[in-house]
Amino acid sequence: MNNRLREVREDIGMSVAELARRVKTSRQTITNIELHGQEPSVGLALAIATALKTDPYNIFFVNIVIQDLQKGNSIEVS
Protein backbone atom coordinates (compact mmCIF):
# COMPACT_ATOMS: atom_id res chain seq x y z
CA MET A 1 0.00 0.00 0.00
CA ASN A 2 1.40 3.35 -1.00
CA ASN A 3 0.73 6.21 1.33
CA ARG A 4 1.65 9.81 2.04
CA LEU A 5 2.53 9.30 5.70
CA ARG A 6 6.14 10.46 5.46
CA GLU A 7 5.22 13.50 3.37
CA VAL A 8 2.42 14.57 5.73
CA ARG A 9 4.54 13.91 8.84
CA GLU A 10 7.51 15.87 7.49
CA ASP A 11 5.28 18.75 6.34
CA ILE A 12 4.35 19.46 9.94
CA GLY A 13 7.88 18.83 11.22
CA MET A 14 7.14 15.76 13.33
CA SER A 15 9.80 13.08 13.76
CA VAL A 16 9.16 9.36 13.42
CA ALA A 17 9.92 8.97 17.12
CA GLU A 18 7.42 11.67 18.12
CA LEU A 19 4.66 10.20 15.95
CA ALA A 20 5.34 6.72 17.33
CA ARG A 21 5.18 8.07 20.90
CA ARG A 22 1.89 9.88 20.25
CA VAL A 23 0.19 6.83 18.74
CA LYS A 24 1.77 4.38 21.20
CA THR A 25 3.64 2.24 18.70
CA SER A 26 7.27 1.69 17.76
CA ARG A 27 9.41 3.80 15.46
CA GLN A 28 9.94 0.65 13.41
CA THR A 29 6.20 0.31 12.81
CA ILE A 30 5.97 3.90 11.54
CA THR A 31 9.03 3.33 9.33
CA ASN A 32 7.54 0.11 7.95
CA ILE A 33 4.32 1.93 7.07
CA GLU A 34 6.21 4.81 5.43
CA LEU A 35 8.88 2.94 3.52
CA HIS A 36 7.60 -0.57 3.01
CA GLY A 37 3.89 -0.03 2.59
CA GLN A 38 2.89 -2.00 5.68
CA GLU A 39 -0.83 -1.58 6.15
CA PRO A 40 -1.73 -0.21 9.59
CA SER A 41 -4.77 -1.45 11.45
CA VAL A 42 -7.81 0.78 11.23
CA GLY A 43 -7.23 1.90 14.81
CA LEU A 44 -3.60 2.79 14.15
CA ALA A 45 -4.48 4.59 10.89
CA LEU A 46 -7.05 6.69 12.78
CA ALA A 47 -4.58 7.40 15.60
CA ILE A 48 -1.91 8.48 13.09
CA ALA A 49 -4.35 10.77 11.29
CA THR A 50 -5.47 12.28 14.59
CA ALA A 51 -1.86 12.87 15.68
CA LEU A 52 -1.12 14.52 12.34
CA LYS A 53 -4.39 16.51 12.46
CA THR A 54 -5.60 15.33 9.08
CA ASP A 55 -8.09 12.97 7.52
CA PRO A 56 -6.90 9.35 7.16
CA TYR A 57 -7.90 9.47 3.48
CA ASN A 58 -5.33 12.23 2.98
CA ILE A 59 -2.61 9.84 4.16
CA PHE A 60 -3.65 6.35 3.18
CA PHE A 61 -6.27 6.32 0.44
CA VAL A 62 -5.61 9.18 -1.99
CA ASN A 63 -2.98 7.18 -3.86
CA ILE A 64 -5.37 4.29 -4.51
CA VAL A 65 -7.61 6.54 -6.61
CA ILE A 66 -4.62 8.05 -8.43
CA GLN A 67 -3.17 4.61 -9.17
CA ASP A 68 -6.50 3.40 -10.56
CA LEU A 69 -6.74 6.43 -12.82
CA GLN A 70 -3.16 5.96 -14.03
CA LYS A 71 -3.96 2.34 -14.91
CA GLY A 72 -6.88 3.56 -16.99
CA ASN A 73 -9.54 2.24 -14.62
CA SER A 74 -12.68 4.29 -14.34
CA ILE A 75 -13.90 5.52 -11.00
CA GLU A 76 -17.60 5.21 -10.29
CA VAL A 77 -19.18 7.91 -8.21
CA SER A 78 -22.60 7.20 -6.75
C-alpha positions as CSV (number, residue, x, y, z in Angstrom):
1,M,0.0,0.0,0.0
2,N,1.4,3.3,-1.0
3,N,0.7,6.2,1.3
4,R,1.7,9.8,2.0
5,L,2.5,9.3,5.7
6,R,6.1,10.5,5.5
7,E,5.2,13.5,3.4
8,V,2.4,14.6,5.7
9,R,4.5,13.9,8.8
10,E,7.5,15.9,7.5
11,D,5.3,18.7,6.3
12,I,4.3,19.5,9.9
13,G,7.9,18.8,11.2
14,M,7.1,15.8,13.3
15,S,9.8,13.1,13.8
16,V,9.2,9.4,13.4
17,A,9.9,9.0,17.1
18,E,7.4,11.7,18.1
19,L,4.7,10.2,16.0
20,A,5.3,6.7,17.3
21,R,5.2,8.1,20.9
22,R,1.9,9.9,20.3
23,V,0.2,6.8,18.7
24,K,1.8,4.4,21.2
25,T,3.6,2.2,18.7
26,S,7.3,1.7,17.8
27,R,9.4,3.8,15.5
28,Q,9.9,0.6,13.4
29,T,6.2,0.3,12.8
30,I,6.0,3.9,11.5
31,T,9.0,3.3,9.3
32,N,7.5,0.1,7.9
33,I,4.3,1.9,7.1
34,E,6.2,4.8,5.4
35,L,8.9,2.9,3.5
36,H,7.6,-0.6,3.0
37,G,3.9,0.0,2.6
38,Q,2.9,-2.0,5.7
39,E,-0.8,-1.6,6.2
40,P,-1.7,-0.2,9.6
41,S,-4.8,-1.5,11.4
42,V,-7.8,0.8,11.2
43,G,-7.2,1.9,14.8
44,L,-3.6,2.8,14.1
45,A,-4.5,4.6,10.9
46,L,-7.0,6.7,12.8
47,A,-4.6,7.4,15.6
48,I,-1.9,8.5,13.1
49,A,-4.3,10.8,11.3
50,T,-5.5,12.3,14.6
51,A,-1.9,12.9,15.7
52,L,-1.1,14.5,12.3
53,K,-4.4,16.5,12.5
54,T,-5.6,15.3,9.1
55,D,-8.1,13.0,7.5
56,P,-6.9,9.3,7.2
57,Y,-7.9,9.5,3.5
58,N,-5.3,12.2,3.0
59,I,-2.6,9.8,4.2
60,F,-3.7,6.4,3.2
61,F,-6.3,6.3,0.4
62,V,-5.6,9.2,-2.0
63,N,-3.0,7.2,-3.9
64,I,-5.4,4.3,-4.5
65,V,-7.6,6.5,-6.6
66,I,-4.6,8.1,-8.4
67,Q,-3.2,4.6,-9.2
68,D,-6.5,3.4,-10.6
69,L,-6.7,6.4,-12.8
70,Q,-3.2,6.0,-14.0
71,K,-4.0,2.3,-14.9
72,G,-6.9,3.6,-17.0
73,N,-9.5,2.2,-14.6
74,S,-12.7,4.3,-14.3
75,I,-13.9,5.5,-11.0
76,E,-17.6,5.2,-10.3
77,V,-19.2,7.9,-8.2
78,S,-22.6,7.2,-6.7
